[in-house]
Amino acid sequence: MDQPTLAVVHPNAKIGKNVTIDPFAVIEEDVVIGDNCRIYSHATILNGAHIGNNCQIFPGAVIAGVPQDLKFKGETTTAEIGDNTTIRECATINRGTAAKGKTVVGNNCLIMAYSHIAHDCELKNNIIIGNASQLAGEVEIDDFAIISGGSLVHQFCRISQHVMIQGGSRIGKDIPPYTLIGRDPIVYCGINIVGLRRRGFTNEQVFLIQDIYRTLYTRGLNNTEALRCIETECQPGVERDMILGFIKSSTRGIVRGSIDD
């Protein structure tokens, strides 16, 4: 570990191999940092932070701050960061509460500057959170989702895989997989074709996803009728089953279709 004398690192903190800690960083006692990480000047890593390998924590970022939740009574909880994840300037990630016990950010994520991830959120892998986006408590975000800058996500919302959300969006409903979400207030704007192509989805997969969402949003059916049609008209498969499962399990309801459809 390359530790300058001007950093404050508790002797009981568990620091991996080849970790660089810049001057004026603060690392508290109950902290685990994996190998090959870079902790920049003025980053603050508080009790309960568990950080994986090959991570970068930029100046002003605060990991494992006490939850901004009046129900929190000082219980021992964690904020867990996966491997190869970057936390940019002044981003904040609070630790969990008794509700789930931990806040999780997965592998290969990019949390841009001034973003906030509240208590008990669960972010999976390969996620981008744009500058100054704010996630309230217990939000769930699945793999390869992109939340563009300045977005606000209401507590308990779920955002599924391969979603692209326009900057400045206010998200109060669940966002089903593979979708492109925008406008104000937010609506379904199509599927995330560019993202799906980049990640190797075939024409057959893309066309199936498009057909499913046409049934859901453009045929004038209510959700129950649309789901029944999708089940009978589309062959079972990963994409179909993921969309159906997500919508059926939604407790907040999903984002509405465009009034122009």
DRENTI-279044 format. One record per residue: residue in one letter; x, y negated, z negated of N, C-alpha, C in turn; residue number from 1. Coordinates in nm, 3 decimals. Each point is the difference from the previous one (the first is absolute). Example, Ala and Ser with C-alpha at 12.3 -4.5 7.8 and 13.67 -1.06 7.14 Angstrom:
  residu      nc1      nc2      nc3     cac1     cac2     cac3      cc1      cc2      cc3  num
       a    1.319    0.569   -0.780   -0.089   -0.119    0.000    0.090   -0.120    0.000    1
       s   -0.035   -0.105    0.072    0.082   -0.119   -0.006   -0.077   -0.109   -0.073    2
This chain:
  residu      nc1      nc2      nc3     cac1     cac2     cac3      cc1      cc2      cc3  num
       m    0.084    0.119    0.000   -0.084   -0.119    0.000    0.087   -0.124    0.000    1
       d   -0.030   -0.093    0.090    0.068   -0.128    0.004   -0.082   -0.100   -0.080    2
       q    0.039   -0.020   -0.128   -0.078   -0.085   -0.090    0.081   -0.123   -0.041    3
       p   -0.035   -0.119    0.049    0.071   -0.119   -0.044   -0.035   -0.035   -0.143    4
       t    0.090   -0.072   -0.069   -0.022   -0.031   -0.141   -0.117   -0.095   -0.021    5
       l   -0.044   -0.073    0.102   -0.109   -0.095   -0.017   -0.137    0.064    0.013    6
       a   -0.009    0.126    0.037   -0.128    0.071   -0.002   -0.028    0.049   -0.141    7
       v   -0.131    0.014   -0.033   -0.039    0.052   -0.130   -0.060    0.138    0.021    8
       v    0.076    0.102   -0.036   -0.043    0.138    0.022    0.005    0.073   -0.134    9
       h   -0.116    0.049   -0.043   -0.004    0.072   -0.127    0.086    0.127    0.009   10
       p    0.077    0.030   -0.101    0.088    0.118    0.007   -0.073    0.133    0.015   11
       n   -0.128    0.004   -0.036   -0.076    0.124    0.012   -0.072    0.015    0.134   12
       a    0.005   -0.103    0.082   -0.059    0.012    0.134    0.076    0.107    0.079   13
       k   -0.074    0.077    0.079    0.061    0.108    0.079    0.024   -0.051    0.142   14
       i    0.126   -0.022    0.032    0.038   -0.059    0.128    0.073    0.106    0.082   15
       g   -0.043    0.021    0.125    0.059    0.102    0.085    0.136   -0.039    0.054   16
       k    0.047    0.078    0.095    0.131   -0.022    0.060   -0.006   -0.108    0.109   17
       n    0.109   -0.072    0.010    0.017   -0.098    0.107   -0.112   -0.104    0.000   18
       v   -0.039   -0.046   -0.117   -0.101   -0.104   -0.014    0.070   -0.134   -0.018   19
       t   -0.041   -0.100    0.077    0.054   -0.135   -0.013   -0.100   -0.087   -0.073   20
       i    0.045   -0.062   -0.107   -0.085   -0.089   -0.080    0.065   -0.138    0.001   21
       d   -0.066   -0.095    0.060    0.057   -0.134    0.015   -0.011   -0.081   -0.129   22
       p    0.076   -0.110   -0.011   -0.009   -0.085   -0.119   -0.143   -0.050   -0.025   23
       f   -0.033   -0.010   -0.128   -0.126   -0.056   -0.049   -0.120    0.092    0.021   24
       a    0.022    0.121    0.046   -0.107    0.099   -0.002   -0.021    0.047   -0.144   25
       v   -0.125    0.042   -0.030   -0.033    0.051   -0.133   -0.060    0.139    0.014   26
       i    0.055    0.096   -0.076   -0.049    0.138    0.003   -0.020    0.045   -0.144   27
       e   -0.123    0.034   -0.036   -0.032    0.037   -0.138    0.030    0.147   -0.029   28
       e   -0.034    0.041   -0.123    0.044    0.131   -0.051   -0.065    0.118    0.072   29
       d   -0.130    0.001    0.008   -0.072    0.116    0.053   -0.015   -0.015    0.152   30
       v    0.112    0.005    0.068    0.005   -0.019    0.145    0.084    0.112    0.061   31
       v   -0.046    0.050    0.114    0.077    0.098    0.077    0.018   -0.056    0.140   32
       i    0.124   -0.007    0.046    0.032   -0.048    0.135    0.082    0.107    0.070   33
       g   -0.045    0.042    0.119    0.068    0.105    0.074    0.130   -0.045    0.065   34
       d    0.055    0.086    0.083    0.129   -0.026    0.064   -0.011   -0.102    0.113   35
       n    0.112   -0.068    0.024    0.017   -0.085    0.120   -0.101   -0.115    0.007   36
       c   -0.042   -0.051   -0.113   -0.093   -0.113   -0.003    0.077   -0.132   -0.008   37
       r   -0.068   -0.107    0.039    0.054   -0.135   -0.015   -0.102   -0.083   -0.078   38
       i    0.043   -0.049   -0.114   -0.083   -0.087   -0.084    0.058   -0.141    0.012   39
       y   -0.073   -0.088    0.066    0.052   -0.133    0.028   -0.010   -0.091   -0.122   40
       s    0.072   -0.111    0.009    0.001   -0.100   -0.105   -0.142   -0.044   -0.037   41
       h   -0.025   -0.012   -0.131   -0.127   -0.048   -0.055   -0.117    0.097    0.022   42
       a    0.025    0.121    0.044   -0.104    0.103   -0.004   -0.017    0.045   -0.145   43
       t   -0.122    0.037   -0.037   -0.030    0.040   -0.137   -0.066    0.137    0.001   44
       i    0.067    0.097   -0.061   -0.049    0.138   -0.003   -0.034    0.032   -0.146   45
       l   -0.129    0.009   -0.030   -0.047    0.010   -0.138   -0.026    0.144   -0.041   46
       n   -0.025    0.018   -0.129   -0.027    0.134   -0.054   -0.111    0.069    0.078   47
       g    0.022    0.126    0.032   -0.098    0.078    0.074    0.025    0.008    0.148   48
       a    0.104   -0.067    0.050    0.031    0.005    0.143    0.078    0.126    0.033   49
       h   -0.046    0.074    0.100    0.071    0.116    0.053    0.020   -0.025    0.149   50
       i    0.123   -0.022    0.041    0.031   -0.040    0.137    0.081    0.111    0.066   51
       g   -0.038    0.038    0.122    0.066    0.109    0.071    0.134   -0.038    0.058   52
       n    0.043    0.078    0.097    0.130   -0.021    0.065   -0.011   -0.098    0.116   53
       n    0.111   -0.068    0.028    0.011   -0.086    0.120   -0.103   -0.112    0.003   54
       c   -0.032   -0.054   -0.116   -0.096   -0.110   -0.007    0.073   -0.134   -0.010   55
       q   -0.068   -0.106    0.043    0.051   -0.135   -0.016   -0.104   -0.084   -0.071   56
       i    0.041   -0.066   -0.107   -0.087   -0.087   -0.078    0.056   -0.141    0.010   57
       f   -0.070   -0.089    0.067    0.053   -0.132    0.036   -0.020   -0.101   -0.113   58
       p    0.065   -0.117    0.011   -0.006   -0.099   -0.108   -0.142   -0.039   -0.037   59
       g   -0.023   -0.011   -0.130   -0.129   -0.046   -0.051   -0.106    0.107   -0.012   60
       a    0.025    0.118    0.055   -0.098    0.108   -0.013   -0.008    0.047   -0.145   61
       v   -0.119    0.041   -0.041   -0.021    0.052   -0.135   -0.069    0.135    0.011   62
       i    0.066    0.104   -0.049   -0.052    0.136    0.007   -0.039    0.044   -0.141   63
       a   -0.121    0.053   -0.015   -0.052    0.056   -0.125   -0.038   -0.107   -0.102   64
       g   -0.048   -0.114    0.048   -0.057   -0.097   -0.092   -0.124    0.055   -0.069   65
       v   -0.031   -0.054   -0.117   -0.119    0.042   -0.075   -0.124   -0.028    0.083   66
       p   -0.096    0.093    0.007   -0.120   -0.019    0.082   -0.078   -0.125   -0.039   67
       q   -0.057   -0.064    0.099   -0.088   -0.115   -0.024   -0.143    0.052   -0.016   68
       d   -0.020    0.078   -0.103   -0.127    0.069   -0.024   -0.029   -0.007   -0.149   69
       l   -0.114   -0.058   -0.036   -0.033   -0.018   -0.141   -0.019    0.132   -0.072   70
       k   -0.021    0.109    0.074   -0.014    0.132   -0.063    0.134    0.057   -0.043   71
       f    0.108   -0.054    0.049    0.133    0.053   -0.030    0.034   -0.027   -0.147   72
       k    0.039    0.105   -0.071    0.028   -0.010   -0.143    0.145    0.035   -0.033   73
       g    0.087   -0.012    0.096    0.141    0.026   -0.025    0.042    0.144    0.017   74
       e   -0.086    0.084    0.060    0.034    0.141    0.020    0.122    0.015    0.090   75
       t    0.069    0.112   -0.016    0.119    0.028    0.080   -0.043    0.046    0.139   76
       t    0.036   -0.077    0.100   -0.036    0.030    0.139    0.118   -0.033    0.089   77
       t   -0.014    0.027    0.129    0.113   -0.017    0.091   -0.040   -0.075    0.127   78
       a    0.102   -0.049    0.069   -0.011   -0.047    0.139    0.106    0.077    0.077   79
       e   -0.044    0.081    0.096    0.089    0.093    0.068    0.017   -0.039    0.146   80
       i    0.125   -0.014    0.042    0.034   -0.040    0.136    0.074    0.115    0.066   81
       g   -0.044    0.041    0.121    0.063    0.112    0.068    0.132   -0.037    0.066   82
       d    0.053    0.092    0.079    0.127   -0.019    0.067   -0.013   -0.093    0.120   83
       n    0.110   -0.069    0.030    0.012   -0.082    0.123   -0.105   -0.111    0.009   84
       t   -0.040   -0.050   -0.114   -0.101   -0.106   -0.004    0.066   -0.133   -0.032   85
       t   -0.049   -0.105    0.064    0.054   -0.134   -0.018   -0.105   -0.090   -0.064   86
       i    0.038   -0.067   -0.107   -0.086   -0.095   -0.069    0.062   -0.138    0.020   87
       r   -0.067   -0.087    0.075    0.058   -0.128    0.035   -0.023   -0.106   -0.108   88
       e    0.044   -0.122    0.031    0.010   -0.106   -0.099   -0.133   -0.028   -0.072   89
       c    0.008   -0.006   -0.133   -0.111   -0.043   -0.087   -0.123    0.090    0.009   90
       a    0.012    0.119    0.057   -0.110    0.096   -0.006   -0.012    0.053   -0.143   91
       t   -0.121    0.034   -0.041   -0.024    0.052   -0.135   -0.077    0.131    0.008   92
       i    0.046    0.097   -0.077   -0.065    0.131   -0.007   -0.021    0.031   -0.148   93
       n   -0.126   -0.004   -0.044   -0.030    0.026   -0.141   -0.004    0.150   -0.026   94
       r    0.028    0.037   -0.124   -0.012    0.142   -0.035   -0.146    0.036   -0.028   95
       g   -0.026    0.127   -0.022   -0.136    0.048   -0.013   -0.062   -0.030   -0.135   96
       t   -0.125    0.042   -0.015   -0.073   -0.007   -0.127   -0.042    0.143   -0.036   97
       a   -0.080    0.011   -0.106   -0.052    0.131   -0.038   -0.087    0.061    0.108   98
       a   -0.051   -0.082    0.094   -0.088    0.051    0.105    0.068    0.110    0.081   99
       k    0.123   -0.025    0.045    0.073    0.099    0.079    0.141    0.026   -0.054  100
       g    0.050   -0.092   -0.079    0.130    0.019   -0.062    0.118   -0.047    0.083  101
       k   -0.023   -0.032    0.128    0.112   -0.040    0.083   -0.048   -0.076    0.123  102
       t    0.086   -0.088    0.046   -0.013   -0.064    0.130    0.105    0.064    0.090  103
       v   -0.038    0.033    0.123    0.091    0.073    0.088    0.013   -0.069    0.134  104
       v    0.124   -0.019    0.044    0.031   -0.042    0.137    0.089    0.109    0.058  105
       g   -0.037    0.054    0.114    0.066    0.118    0.053    0.132   -0.026    0.070  106
       n    0.036    0.092    0.088    0.126   -0.006    0.074   -0.013   -0.087    0.125  107
       n    0.111   -0.063    0.037    0.010   -0.073    0.128   -0.103   -0.112    0.013  108
       c   -0.027   -0.065   -0.111   -0.095   -0.111    0.000    0.074   -0.133    0.005  109
       l   -0.067   -0.101    0.052    0.051   -0.137   -0.001   -0.103   -0.088   -0.068  110
       i    0.037   -0.053   -0.116   -0.086   -0.090   -0.075    0.059   -0.140    0.017  111
       m   -0.065   -0.082    0.081    0.058   -0.129    0.038   -0.013   -0.103   -0.111  112
       a    0.062   -0.115    0.022    0.015   -0.102   -0.102   -0.133   -0.049   -0.055  113
       y   -0.002   -0.025   -0.130   -0.113   -0.059   -0.072   -0.124    0.089   -0.003  114
       s    0.015    0.125    0.036   -0.113    0.092   -0.011   -0.018    0.045   -0.145  115
       h   -0.122    0.044   -0.031   -0.030    0.050   -0.134   -0.070    0.135    0.011  116
       i    0.050    0.096   -0.076   -0.063    0.132   -0.009   -0.037    0.021   -0.146  117
       a   -0.130    0.004   -0.026   -0.049    0.002   -0.138    0.004    0.141   -0.059  118
       h   -0.042    0.007   -0.125    0.003    0.124   -0.077   -0.074    0.114    0.069  119
       d    0.059    0.118   -0.008   -0.063    0.125    0.041   -0.027    0.010    0.150  120
       c    0.059   -0.088    0.079   -0.010    0.017    0.146    0.079    0.123    0.043  121
       e   -0.042    0.059    0.110    0.073    0.115    0.056    0.022   -0.025    0.148  122
       l    0.124   -0.028    0.036    0.040   -0.018    0.140    0.083    0.120    0.040  123
       k   -0.037    0.062    0.110    0.074    0.118    0.045    0.123   -0.042    0.081  124
       n    0.026    0.060    0.113    0.128   -0.019    0.068   -0.012   -0.083    0.128  125
       n    0.111   -0.066    0.036    0.008   -0.073    0.128   -0.104   -0.110    0.010  126
       i   -0.020   -0.071   -0.109   -0.100   -0.107   -0.008    0.071   -0.135    0.005  127
       i   -0.061   -0.097    0.067    0.049   -0.137   -0.001   -0.105   -0.089   -0.064  128
       i    0.042   -0.076   -0.100   -0.086   -0.100   -0.063    0.058   -0.136    0.036  129
       g   -0.074   -0.080    0.076    0.049   -0.126    0.052    0.018   -0.106   -0.107  130
       n    0.073   -0.105    0.035    0.031   -0.109   -0.093   -0.125   -0.053   -0.070  131
       a    0.010   -0.015   -0.131   -0.103   -0.064   -0.082   -0.133    0.074   -0.002  132
       s   -0.001    0.126    0.037   -0.122    0.080   -0.015   -0.015    0.043   -0.145  133
       q   -0.125    0.015   -0.044   -0.028    0.025   -0.140   -0.092    0.121   -0.013  134
       l    0.048    0.102   -0.072   -0.079    0.121   -0.022   -0.047    0.002   -0.145  135
       a   -0.130    0.008   -0.021   -0.054    0.009   -0.135    0.015    0.142   -0.053  136
       g   -0.044    0.022   -0.124    0.023    0.126   -0.067   -0.064    0.119    0.069  137
       e    0.068    0.113   -0.005   -0.047    0.131    0.043   -0.035    0.006    0.149  138
       v    0.064   -0.083    0.078   -0.012    0.010    0.146    0.081    0.120    0.048  139
       e   -0.053    0.070    0.102    0.070    0.114    0.059    0.024   -0.027    0.148  140
       i    0.124    0.020    0.043    0.037   -0.021    0.140    0.074    0.122    0.050  141
       d   -0.043    0.052    0.114    0.056    0.124    0.053    0.113   -0.029    0.101  142
       d    0.062    0.107    0.048    0.120   -0.009    0.083   -0.017   -0.088    0.123  143
       f    0.107   -0.075    0.033    0.012   -0.077    0.124   -0.102   -0.114    0.012  144
       a   -0.059   -0.041   -0.110   -0.088   -0.116    0.005    0.083   -0.129    0.000  145
       i   -0.051   -0.102    0.069    0.065   -0.131    0.003   -0.102   -0.104   -0.044  146
       i    0.033   -0.070   -0.108   -0.084   -0.108   -0.051    0.073   -0.130    0.032  147
       s   -0.050   -0.076    0.095    0.070   -0.120    0.044   -0.006   -0.110   -0.105  148
       g    0.084   -0.102    0.018    0.024   -0.100   -0.102   -0.124   -0.074   -0.048  149
       g    0.002   -0.037   -0.128   -0.105   -0.081   -0.058   -0.132    0.070   -0.021  150
       s   -0.001    0.133    0.001   -0.124    0.074   -0.018   -0.030    0.022   -0.148  151
       l   -0.128    0.011   -0.032   -0.046    0.024   -0.136   -0.080    0.130   -0.003  152
       v    0.035    0.090   -0.089   -0.067    0.130   -0.008   -0.066    0.013   -0.137  153
       h   -0.133    0.018    0.000   -0.078    0.011   -0.124    0.035    0.130   -0.073  154
       q   -0.016   -0.003   -0.131    0.030    0.119   -0.081   -0.084    0.120    0.045  155
       f    0.061    0.115   -0.010   -0.059    0.131    0.031   -0.019    0.026    0.150  156
       c    0.037   -0.093    0.086   -0.013    0.026    0.143    0.100    0.107    0.045  157
       r   -0.038    0.071    0.106    0.089    0.099    0.061    0.024   -0.039    0.146  158
       i    0.124    0.010    0.040    0.039   -0.028    0.139    0.069    0.125    0.052  159
       s   -0.052    0.056    0.108    0.045    0.131    0.045    0.121   -0.009    0.092  160
       q    0.033    0.112    0.060    0.121    0.014    0.082   -0.008   -0.079    0.130  161
       h    0.117   -0.048    0.045    0.018   -0.058    0.135   -0.094   -0.118    0.024  162
       v   -0.027   -0.075   -0.105   -0.086   -0.117    0.010    0.085   -0.125    0.023  163
       m   -0.051   -0.093    0.078    0.063   -0.130    0.020   -0.100   -0.108   -0.038  164
       i    0.036   -0.084   -0.098   -0.092   -0.103   -0.049    0.056   -0.138    0.030  165
       q   -0.083   -0.083    0.057    0.037   -0.136    0.039    0.043   -0.083   -0.121  166
       g    0.094   -0.092    0.022    0.043   -0.089   -0.105   -0.112   -0.087   -0.052  167
       g    0.004   -0.030   -0.129   -0.101   -0.083   -0.062   -0.132    0.068   -0.027  168
       s   -0.006    0.131    0.013   -0.126    0.071   -0.018   -0.038    0.010   -0.148  169
       r   -0.130    0.001   -0.024   -0.055    0.023   -0.134   -0.071    0.135    0.002  170
       i    0.056    0.095   -0.070   -0.043    0.139    0.013   -0.077    0.040   -0.125  171
       g   -0.128    0.028    0.019   -0.085    0.040   -0.111   -0.067    0.134    0.021  172
       k    0.024    0.061    0.115   -0.056    0.132    0.033    0.114    0.095    0.034  173
       d   -0.031    0.129    0.004    0.100    0.098    0.041    0.025   -0.009    0.150  174
       i    0.123    0.026    0.040    0.042   -0.011    0.140    0.033    0.140    0.052  175
       p   -0.080    0.054    0.092    0.021    0.138    0.046    0.123    0.014    0.089  176
       p    0.047    0.122    0.021    0.127    0.023    0.069    0.000   -0.045    0.145  177
       y    0.120   -0.037    0.046    0.031   -0.029    0.141   -0.061   -0.130    0.051  178
       t   -0.050   -0.085   -0.087   -0.076   -0.114    0.047    0.082   -0.129    0.003  179
       l   -0.050   -0.093    0.081    0.052   -0.136    0.009   -0.106   -0.091   -0.060  180
       i    0.038   -0.077   -0.102   -0.096   -0.078   -0.078    0.037   -0.147    0.007  181
       g   -0.098   -0.086    0.028    0.029   -0.143    0.007   -0.125   -0.084   -0.008  182
       r    0.015   -0.127    0.038   -0.103   -0.104   -0.004   -0.032   -0.040   -0.144  183
       d   -0.091   -0.094   -0.015   -0.036   -0.051   -0.131   -0.151   -0.027   -0.004  184
       p   -0.077    0.077   -0.079    0.044    0.111   -0.083    0.044    0.120    0.084  185
       i    0.076    0.089   -0.062    0.062    0.108    0.076   -0.104    0.095    0.058  186
       v    0.032    0.052    0.118   -0.082    0.100    0.067    0.094    0.098    0.073  187
       y   -0.057    0.112    0.039    0.070    0.095    0.087    0.020   -0.064    0.136  188
       c    0.125   -0.001    0.049    0.033   -0.062    0.129    0.053    0.099    0.102  189
       g   -0.012    0.127   -0.027    0.053    0.101    0.090    0.094    0.092   -0.076  190
       i    0.068    0.087    0.073    0.097    0.086   -0.067    0.140   -0.057    0.020  191
       n    0.090    0.041   -0.084    0.137   -0.052    0.001    0.082    0.072    0.107  192
       i   -0.032   -0.028    0.126    0.060    0.075    0.111    0.152   -0.017    0.002  193
       v    0.048   -0.123   -0.017    0.145   -0.022    0.006    0.072    0.082   -0.107  194
       g   -0.052   -0.005   -0.122    0.062    0.078   -0.107   -0.004    0.149    0.025  195
       l   -0.114    0.049    0.052   -0.012    0.143    0.026    0.096    0.044    0.110  196
       r    0.014   -0.081    0.105    0.094    0.033    0.108    0.143    0.006   -0.053  197
       r    0.035   -0.096   -0.082    0.136   -0.004   -0.055    0.030    0.123   -0.085  198
       r   -0.103    0.057   -0.058    0.020    0.114   -0.090   -0.028    0.133    0.068  199
       g   -0.010   -0.002    0.133   -0.004    0.124    0.075   -0.135    0.065    0.018  200
       f   -0.109   -0.073   -0.024   -0.132    0.058    0.024   -0.020    0.018    0.151  201
       t   -0.059    0.112    0.038   -0.023    0.031    0.141   -0.125   -0.073    0.050  202
       n   -0.015   -0.004    0.133   -0.121   -0.057    0.058   -0.125    0.070   -0.052  203
       e    0.007    0.130   -0.010   -0.116    0.076   -0.047   -0.039   -0.042   -0.142  204
       q    0.099   -0.017   -0.087   -0.029   -0.043   -0.137   -0.059   -0.141   -0.002  205
       v    0.059   -0.090    0.078   -0.047   -0.138    0.004   -0.144   -0.007    0.051  206
       f   -0.029    0.073    0.109   -0.135   -0.003    0.057   -0.102    0.057   -0.098  207
       l    0.038    0.105   -0.075   -0.091    0.057   -0.099   -0.030   -0.102   -0.110  208
       i    0.102   -0.067   -0.049   -0.019   -0.100   -0.105   -0.091   -0.112    0.051  209
       q    0.023   -0.045    0.123   -0.087   -0.103    0.058   -0.144    0.046    0.008  210
       d   -0.023    0.122    0.044   -0.136    0.052    0.010   -0.069    0.005   -0.136  211
       i    0.075    0.041   -0.101   -0.058    0.008   -0.134   -0.045   -0.138   -0.047  212
       y    0.084   -0.101    0.020   -0.037   -0.133   -0.049   -0.106   -0.067    0.087  213
       r   -0.009    0.037    0.127   -0.113   -0.049    0.080   -0.132    0.053   -0.058  214
       t    0.001    0.127   -0.037   -0.120    0.058   -0.061   -0.033   -0.070   -0.132  215
       l    0.102   -0.027   -0.077   -0.022   -0.060   -0.132   -0.048   -0.144    0.010  216
       y    0.058   -0.076    0.094   -0.022   -0.144   -0.002   -0.083   -0.057    0.115  217
       t   -0.015    0.072    0.110   -0.063   -0.064    0.117   -0.126    0.068    0.051  218
       r   -0.043    0.109   -0.060   -0.118    0.071    0.051   -0.129   -0.035   -0.074  219
       g    0.008   -0.096   -0.089   -0.120   -0.042   -0.071   -0.049    0.098   -0.104  220
       l    0.088    0.086   -0.048   -0.038    0.100   -0.100    0.038   -0.048   -0.138  221
       n   -0.075    0.043   -0.102    0.050   -0.024   -0.136    0.111    0.101   -0.029  222
       n    0.070   -0.021   -0.112    0.117    0.083   -0.027   -0.035    0.149   -0.008  223
       t   -0.111    0.032   -0.064   -0.039    0.140   -0.013   -0.023    0.063    0.137  224
       e   -0.071   -0.070    0.087   -0.025    0.052    0.134    0.129    0.010    0.080  225
       a    0.086   -0.100   -0.012    0.125    0.001    0.075    0.091    0.115   -0.044  226
       l    0.009    0.023   -0.129    0.083    0.109   -0.049   -0.053    0.135    0.048  227
       r   -0.132    0.012    0.004   -0.060    0.125    0.048    0.033    0.021    0.148  228
       c   -0.006   -0.104    0.079    0.034    0.011    0.142    0.147    0.035    0.020  229
       i    0.087   -0.063   -0.078    0.143    0.028    0.012    0.028    0.147   -0.033  230
       e   -0.065    0.050   -0.103    0.022    0.139   -0.039   -0.047    0.098    0.108  231
       t   -0.108   -0.034    0.069   -0.054    0.093    0.100    0.062   -0.017    0.138  232
       e    0.043   -0.123    0.032    0.050   -0.027    0.135    0.151    0.012    0.014  233
       c    0.075   -0.009   -0.108    0.146    0.004    0.005    0.052    0.128   -0.064  234
       q    0.095    0.063    0.066    0.059    0.121   -0.054    0.078   -0.030   -0.128  235
       p   -0.003    0.091   -0.098    0.079   -0.020   -0.121    0.149   -0.017    0.034  236
       g    0.065   -0.085   -0.073    0.143   -0.026    0.020    0.047   -0.100   -0.102  237
       v    0.130   -0.023   -0.002    0.059   -0.086   -0.102   -0.061   -0.139    0.001  238
       e   -0.008   -0.062    0.120   -0.047   -0.138    0.007   -0.149   -0.008   -0.036  239
       r   -0.081    0.085    0.060   -0.143   -0.003   -0.031   -0.025    0.024   -0.148  240
       d    0.065    0.103   -0.055   -0.026    0.036   -0.139    0.049   -0.108   -0.096  241
       m    0.111   -0.066    0.035    0.049   -0.108   -0.086   -0.099   -0.116   -0.004  242
       i   -0.051   -0.039    0.116   -0.097   -0.110    0.005   -0.125    0.036   -0.077  243
       l   -0.055    0.119    0.026   -0.121    0.041   -0.070    0.021    0.007   -0.151  244
       g    0.111    0.061   -0.040    0.027    0.013   -0.143    0.014   -0.133   -0.070  245
       f    0.068   -0.094    0.067    0.020   -0.131   -0.059   -0.133   -0.072   -0.020  246
       i   -0.082   -0.001    0.105   -0.127   -0.073   -0.009   -0.092    0.064   -0.103  247
       k   -0.008    0.132   -0.002   -0.088    0.067   -0.094    0.043   -0.022   -0.145  248
       s    0.129   -0.018   -0.022    0.049   -0.017   -0.137    0.005   -0.145   -0.046  249
       s   -0.038   -0.092    0.089    0.006   -0.141   -0.034   -0.110   -0.036   -0.100  250
       t    0.039   -0.066   -0.107   -0.098   -0.048   -0.098   -0.032   -0.148    0.019  251
       r    0.088   -0.074    0.066   -0.023   -0.142    0.023   -0.070   -0.026    0.133  252
       g   -0.002    0.100    0.087   -0.049   -0.020    0.136    0.113   -0.045    0.090  253
       i   -0.014    0.023    0.129    0.106   -0.035    0.094   -0.029   -0.134    0.066  254
       v    0.106   -0.056    0.059   -0.011   -0.128    0.069   -0.107    0.010    0.110  255
       r   -0.073   -0.106    0.022   -0.108    0.002    0.099    0.054   -0.017    0.140  256
       g   -0.084    0.029    0.100    0.035   -0.022    0.138   -0.023   -0.145    0.040  257
       s    0.059   -0.038    0.111   -0.017   -0.137    0.049   -0.144   -0.027    0.038  258
       i   -0.049   -0.120   -0.030   -0.135   -0.036    0.039   -0.010   -0.017    0.153  259
       d    0.116   -0.006    0.067    0.001   -0.013    0.145   -0.016    0.134    0.070  260
       d    0.014    0.111   -0.078   -0.008    0.134    0.062   -0.144    0.030    0.041  261
